Amino acid sequence: MNTFHHYNNANVIINNEFIFDPWLYGSIYNNSWYPYGGKTLKKNKLKKIKYCFISHLHKDHWDIDTIKYFPKKTLFIIPKLRVNRVIEMSLKKHNFKNIIFAPIKKFVKIDEKYSLSVVRPLNNEGLETKNIIYKDDEKEIDAGVIVKIKNDNSNHLLLSDNCPYNSKGFLNDYKNIKINSVFFPFNGYASDYPFCYDNLSLSEKKKVSEKKINELQKKLFKFFKKIKPNVLIPYSSQFTLKNKNEKLFNKIINKNFINQKKYCKYFSEKFKIKNIYYLK
């Protein structure tokens, strides 16, 4: 039987040995972002880590202050996008040299237990420039991943920050893949627009944020309806601010979108679904 643990933000650990998007301890971005309600993990547990998948460049998905506790022989798997060379350089600087770049859409065998496929960025159609549909994956960085576990032939989709606005693209890439579980982002309130736009009033920021978050919920529901996963698990973007913008952040954010338990209740009631859970 496979075990899944979610600790903070987009961090998931499978079978105590395969870690995804590690950020477990302390703050990032100059002490401005902090975990929200995440569980702690003793640092010595990270000595068992064999594999690490990093979805994209943002520091809340590959925190060096977490990674430094991994064994030096840990295998890092990174999407084959040019921008991710920055991750490679930083890892090598900290003496992690076992690194592979995984191509998009193809399954790569990691060992006898696991294979994975990097899911191309699906969120470019959610940008403000949504009339410009990029054909080149290099224009976006927020990749996801499908993890195939051999012992029960199951497939688990971890979207990280890869919001599925382009569900057609995903279905074209994985026509014959049954997705058993989906880990998906549920808090989009810290995006630059409108949060960082000082020319907008508080009420305008709240209005824009609510509109964006509601559009995402509809897209998520349509996506889930098409791929029909057994289990839905909200994760990622689970953090709060601890700087001069903390009060503003708390005024703008709807609390249903920062607390997993509340979010599951909200989403279940809104779309009349029962297979959404959070990992305790």
N, C-alpha and C positions, 0 to 999 in steps of 0.2 A: 504494500500500500504506500502511495506517495504522500508526503506531507508538505504543506504550504504554510509559510508564516509571512505575515505582513507586519513590518515594524514602523516604518515612517515613510511618508511621501510615496515614491514609486518603488520603494525597496521591498522586494519579495525574495524569500529564500526557499528553495525547493530541496527537500530531503537533507537539510542541514549542510549542503555542500555546493549548491549552485545558487549564486547570489545575483540579483538583478538591480541595477541602478542604485548602488550603495550610497546612502546618506543616513547615518544612524546617530551620530553624536554632535552636539553643539550647533553653532550657528554657521551660516555662510553669507556671502555677499557683505563683507565688512560688518558682521554682527547684526544684520538687519532681518534675516529670515531665520525662524526657529521652528522646530517640529511642533505640530499641534496634536497633543493627546497620543503621541506614538508610544509604543512599548519599548522598553530598553532591552538590550542584549549584552550579556557579559562579553567583554572584549576577547577573552580566551576562547570563546565559541567560534570566533572568526578564524582561528588556527586550522579549523576543519574545512575551510573553503577551498574547493578545487577549481571552480570555474566562476567567472564573473562576466556578465554581459552588461555593456554600457550602451544605452540607447542613443544618446546624443550629447552634444557639447555642453549644455547648461550644467553648472556646478552642483545643483541639487540632485543630479543623477550620477555623479562620480566624485564624491567628496574625498579628497586625499586624506583627511583626518580620520576617515573610516577605513579607507583602503590600506593605510600604513600598517594595519593589524593583520593583513592577509599574509599567508606564506608567500615567499618570493617566487615560488614555482607556480603560483596560481596562473591559470590560463585565462587571458582576457580576450573576449570576443567583441569586436567593434564593427558597426556597419561600415561598409566600404564606400565612404563619402569623403571627398577631399578635406573638408573642414575638420574631420575627426583625426587628422594627423596631429593636431594640437593635443589631443588626449594621449596619443602614442608618445609624443615627446615628453609630456609630463610624467607618464608612467615610467619611462626609461630613466628619467632623471632621479626617480625614487627606486631605481634598481629592480623594476618589474620589466622583464624582457620577453616573457612568454606571451606574445600578442599575435592575434590573427585578425585579418579584416574579412568579414563575411559579406558575400555579394547579396544584393537585394533580390528577393523572390525565390532564390534557390535554397534547398535544404542542405545544410552542412552537418555531417556527422561529427559529434564531439567525442563520444566514446560509445560503448555498447549500450548505455542507458539512454543517452540524449542525442537528438538532432535538433537543429533550429533553422529557421528561415527569417531573415530580416524583412520586416514589412515596410514597404516604402512609405514615405510621409503621405498621409491622407488628409492633412489639414490645410493644404494650400487654398482650397475652395472656401475656407472659412475666413480668409483674410479680408481686410477692408477693400483690397483690390480684387474682389471676387470675380470681376468680369475678365480678369487676366488669368487664364488657366495655364499654369506652367506644365510643359511637357517634360522638362528636365528635372529629375529628382534632386539635382544639386541645388536647386533653388530653395529647398526646404531641408531642415535638419532633424525634425522630430520623428525619427523612425520608431517602429515597434518591433515585436518579435513573436513568432509562433514557436513554442517549445513542444517537441514531440517526445513523449516518454514511452520507451519501448515496452516496458513490462505490462502495461495495460493498453497500449496503443492509443493513448489519449493525446489530444492537442490543446494547448493552452495559449491563448492570445493575450499578450501583455502590451497594451497600447501606450503605456507611459503617458506622454503629453500629446500623443498622436491622435487627436480627435477625428473620428471617422466621417468627415464631411464628404469625402469621396468614396462612398461605399461601393459604387460601381467598379472603381479601380481595384478594390480589395477582392471583390467577387470574381473579377476577371483573372486575377493573379492566383487565386486559390479555389478553383472551380470544384474540385473533388475532395476538399478537405473538410472533415467534420470537426467543428470547433466545440470542445467540451466545456471550456470555461473562458470567460473574458474578464480581464482586469482592465478597468477603464478610468480615465481622469474625470473627476466630478467637481472640481473647484477651479473656475477660470477667472476669478475676481482680481488676481494680481497682474493681469496682462497690462501692458503699457498703455493701451487705449481702452478705457478712458482714464484709468487711475492716475497716470502721470501727466495728464493734460491740465495745466494750471489755468487755462482759459475757460475751463468748464466749471460750473458751480457744483456744489455737492449734490443738489437735486438732479442736475443733468448727468452727473457721473452715475448716480444710482439708476437713473432711467436707462442709460446706455448699457450699463452692466446687466441689468435685469433682462433687457431685450436680448443681449448676446447669450446669456446663460439659458434663457428659455428656448432660443433657436437651437442651441446645442442639445438640449434634452430631447427635442423632437427628432433631431438627426440621430441621436443615440438610439431612440426607440425604433426608428425605421431600420437602422443598421442591425439591431438585435433581432428584429422581426424577420429579416432576410437570412441571417446566418444561423438562427435558432440554436444558440448555445444552451447547455444544460444549466449552467450557473453563471450569474453576473456578480462581479465583485468590484465595487467602487474603491479606488485607491488613487494615488498620485495627486500632486498639488495640495497635499495635506500639510500645510504649514501656516504660520501666522507671522506678522511683522512685530518687531520690537525696536522701533526707531521713531523718529519724529512723525512718521506717517501712520503709526499704530492706531491712533484714535480715528483718523480718517478711514483707514481700512475697515475698522470695526463698524463704522457708521454705514459704509457702503455695502458690505457683504451681508447676504442673507444667510443666517446661521444654518439653514438646511444644507448649505453647500460647503461646510467646513467640518461638520460632524458626521462621520460615516453612518452611525445608527439613525440619525435624523434623516439623512439623505435616503437611505434605504426605504424608510417609511414614506417619505415624500414621493419618491419615484414609483414605488409600488402602488400607492394610492392614485397617483396621477395617470398611470398607464395600465392599471389593473393587471399587474404581473406579480407572480409569487416567487420567482426563482432568483431574487436579488438578496445577497447576504454580505455581511462584513466579517472579517476574520477576527475573532476575539483574542 
